[in-house]
């Protein structure tokens, strides 16, 4: 199996981009069930990376139904240590406009408790700090790549994650704005926290499709779809610029999960072995 340490998690439109060649599809089994789809080994500009369609092929899983634990565990099992999340978001602040990318550094979890959000349960107790959920070195490298690719981007911001699949009410949208959140989405929690538990560098590329409903001049679904198409063109330019550099010159970071497991080793069950060994490798 190829030695690949960079992966992209995103929508199905990403791997269909002209600049990306799909070389192989890998089925990975995990203790948490199957990931959203087979992991695709892709190539861009002569270098390889993995791609995982978060919602499955054909977009068949809602944000609440995505098996986030299986997705992150499968990538870690394959040897990935660097994860780039590409996600469509709504803007909660005037300065973050449609067609722009926001490289966020913080998350607010506003989901409803429907999602499995940790690897450390069912007999394994562990604690990992999520004070800084985004790997800053990776975030800055990705931002710089977006600038070189000519994508209008912002460095820094807060992503609030709601349960979905419904969008916000106006009252909710105004509350989120009052929190100081920059953008709103439905998928990056618990994904970012699980990557942290797995000792991976994680960063989000939040592609703004529209202003959330707090703004009176709210756009139609068709207008949002048109912006998404434009964003995918920008995403193609971004990936061509970002991936080769990360593969050829990997980022250096310190995994924060090495001392996470608190449970006495004598209490570890056979079912725990693969989980602990994979997360800590």
Secondary structure, 3 states (H helix, E strand, C coil): CCCCCEEEEECHHHHCCCCCEEEEEECCEECCEECCCCEEEEEECCEEEEEEECCCCCCCCCCCCCCHHHHHHHHHHCCCCEEEEEEEEEECCCCCCCCCEEECCEEEEECCCCCCCCCCCCCCCECCCCCCCCCHHHHHHHHHHHHHCCCCEEECCEEEEECCCCCCCHHHHHHHHHCCCCEEECCHHHHHHHHHHCCCEEEEEEEEEEECCCCCCCCCHHHHHHHHHHHHHHHHHHHHHHHHHHHHCCCCCCCCCCCCECCCHHHCCHHHHHHHHHHHC
